[in-house]
Amino acid sequence: MDVLNECFYRLVGEDSRDVRWMIVVHGMNSRAQWQEEFSWQIANRLRYSAPVLIYKYGWATIDVLVRWLHRRLAKRLGERIRIAITQALASQRPSKPDIVAHSFGTHLLSLVLDDPEFEDLSFGRIITAGSIVRPDFDWDRLIANGRVEAILNHVGAKDIAVPAAQFTIPGTGPGGRFGYVAKNAINVCEPTFRHSDFFDPANLRAQIADGGLWHSFLTRPLEHFTPEGRFVPPHWNRAPLAARAAARSVGYAVFVLAAPFSWLRRQMDP
């Protein structure tokens, strides 16, 4: 009997991944209808069950001007994530949710990641859009420590809200325009997008369609993830202290004047 030789080829690399469950966090001054659209699209796009926790911290307006209110909102977010992780484990789901955050929601997420109280919380892949997180936020440390699997920063080139953040909102920066300088951060620029264009229904469907930027980031091995529009930002320096202090002083005055009306609105808001 003749011996037949057969050749087999095997690719060595990461496997694709499933989106097992997610958390989405909206921006300021928004009831974030996009979250419902996102949840619906995820449910229809994937071929398996992937619960989406829609976290709503309320209608943030003048709250963003004061740092201690940021921390209070971040504490609530961290506590809700901890509860969600406990529930996910009870349902035999992974302990690390994927995250999509927008605008002020990105800042709250960064505060949770920096808070020692929530060091037990770890995450899968994170997408920030219209981010007001500082460009020098230490994503590399979080990735190295296993707290975050990967970070995609989706940048809108025509976003005029993000550059103003560091002048009005304490602790923030123009990550959603400048990019993150962390070595392992993935920055992708959308040339025509403004601050909330990521969540226009048509754009959102395109992002999570097969081959779309978000879908590819969430499901593909990172070594094969080479999106169009990826860029590496240069070193970032904060705006001059005098300019930030002047803007903050105006912001604090607005807060003092508007706080009673904001409190009344919250009492009436369903």
N, C-alpha and C positions, 0 to 999 in steps of 0.2 A: 504494500500500500504506500502510495506517495504521501509525503508529508507536505501539508499546505501551510504556508506562512501567511499570517494575517497581521496587518498593522492597525493598531488602535491609537487614537490621539486623545489627549486629555488636556483641557485648559486648566491651569492652576490659578486660582484667584478667589475673590470673595463671591459668595452667593448673593443673589438678589434677596431683598427683604420684603416682608409684609408690613403693612400699616395695621397694627393690631388695635390701637385706640389713640385718640388725639384730644388735645385741649386747645381751644382757640380763645384769644383774649383781644378785645377790641381796643380802639383808641379813645381819645378824649372827645367830649362834646358829641357823643354818638350813641344811638341805640343799636347800631351795628346790625342792620338787616342782613348784611353780607354773611354773618355767621350762620343764619338759617339756610341761606343759599349754599354756602360751603358744605354744611352738614348734609344737605340733600344731594349735592353733586357727589360727595364722597360715597354716600350710601349707594348711589346709582353707578358710580364708576368702578368700584371694587367688586370682586366676585365672592366676597366673604363679608361677614359681619365685622364692622369696625366702628364701635361707638365713638361719638364726638361729644365731648363735654363743652358746652357753650358757657363760658364764664363771663358773667356780667357784673361789673363792679359799680355800675351806676352811670349817671350822666355827669361826667367830670367837666367842670368849667373853671371857676376861680380856685378850686382845690389844687390845681397843678402849680400854683404860685408858691406854695408853702411846703417845705421839705417834710415836716412832721406828719402832714396829711398823706404824703407819698408813702411813708413807712407804715402808716396805719392801713392803707389800702393794700400794700404789699403783704402785710401780715395776714390779712384776710385771704388774699390769693394763695399764699403758701399753705395756710391751714386747709383751704378747700382742695388744693392739689393733694395734700397728704391724705385727706379723706377719700378722694377719688382713687388714689393708688391702693389704699387698703381695700376698697371695694373691688378694684380690678384684680387684685391678688386672690380675693375670695371667689372670683369668677374664673380663676385660672388664666388670667391674662398677664402679660409682662408688667413688671413694676415701673418701666420707663416709658411714659407716654411721649409721643411726638407733639410738638407745639407749633402753632401758628399765632403770631402776635403782631399787632399793628400799632404804630404811633405811641401814645402814652402807655399802652399795654406792654410794649417792649421795655420801657423803663421799669415798670412794676416787676416784670419778669427778671430783669437784671438785679433788682433789689433783693428778690427772693434768692437768687443764685449767690449773692454776696452776703446773705444773712446767716451767721453761724447757727441760728435756731433751725434752719432748714437744710443743714448739711447732709441730712439723711435722704434728701430728695434728689433723684437722678432722672435724667431725661434722655430720650432717643435723639431724633433729629429735630432741630429747631429752625423755623423759618421766621425771619423778621422782615416786615415790609413797612416802609415809611418810618424807619427806626429813628428814635431820638436817644438811643444809647450812645455813650461816648465812643468815638472811634478807637480809643486805646483801651477799651474794656478787655480784661484778660481772658478771652475765650480759650487761649492755648492752655492755661492752667486748668480750666474746667474740663477740657477734653483730655488732658494728660491724667487727671485724677479720676476719670470715668464718670464725672457728673453729667457731661454732655457728650453724645456720640459725634455730632457734627452740627455746624451752623451755616445756614445759607442766608445771606443778607441781600434782599432784593431791593435795588436802588432805583428810584425814579429820578431821571435827569432833570425833569421840570418841576420837581417838588420844591415849592418855595416856603412851606411851613417848617420843614426840618432844619434849615440853616438858622432859623430864628430861635430854635428851642433853647440853646445854651444861654441866650440873653434873657429869657423869661422864666424858664423852668429849672430850678436848682438841680444840679447833679446830672444834667443831660448834655448831649452833644449831637453833632450832625452826622451820626453813623449812617443814616438813610440817604445821604448825599455824598459824603466823603468816602464812606466805606469803613470796614474794620481793618486795623493794621495787623491784627493777630495773624501769625503765619498760617494757621490751619483754617482760618475763616474763608468762606467762599463768597466773594462779592460779585454780583451780577447786575449790570446796569441796563435798565429799560429806557431807551432814548426819549420816548414820547410820554412817559408816565408822570402824572402829578401825584399828590400826596395819597389820594384814595383810589386812583385808577386801577390798582391791583385788584380791587374788589368790585369793579364794574362786572355785571353778570357775564358778559361775553368774555372779558379778560380772565375772569375767575375760571370759567369753563375751560378756556385755553390752557391755563396753568396746570389744571389737574387732569386734563385729557392724557391719553397714552402718548408719551413722548413730550408732554408739556414740561416746563421747567420744574414746577413743584412736584409733580408726579414722579419725574425722573430722579429728583433729589431724594425723595422719600423711599423709593423702591430700588434704585440701582446701586451696585457696588460703587463706592466713591472713586476707586481707581479708574473707573470707566466713565466718570461723570465729568464731561468737558463742555459745559454750556457756552453758547455764544453770548458775548457781552461780559465775560468774566474779566476782572481787572484786579490789579494789586495797587492799593493806594500808597502814597508816600507817607513819611512821618507826619504826624498831626500835632499842631500846637493850638492850645485853647485861645479864644479871643482875649484881648487885653482885659485885665481885671477892672480897670476903670469903666470900660464900656459895659461889662457885665453888671457891675455894681450899680451904675446909673439906671440900667433897664430894670434891675431887680427892685430898686427903690420905688420906681413907678408901679411895678407889679404889686408890691406890698401895700401901697396906698390904695390901689384898686381893690385889693382883697379886703382891707379894712372897711372900705365904703360899701362894697357889694356883699359882704358876708351875711348881713341880716336878710337880704333879699334871697340869697342862695339857700339859707336855712329854711325860709318860708316856702320856697319852691320845692325843696326836698320833702317837706311835710305834706305838700299837696300832690306830689308826684306818685302815681300808683306803682 
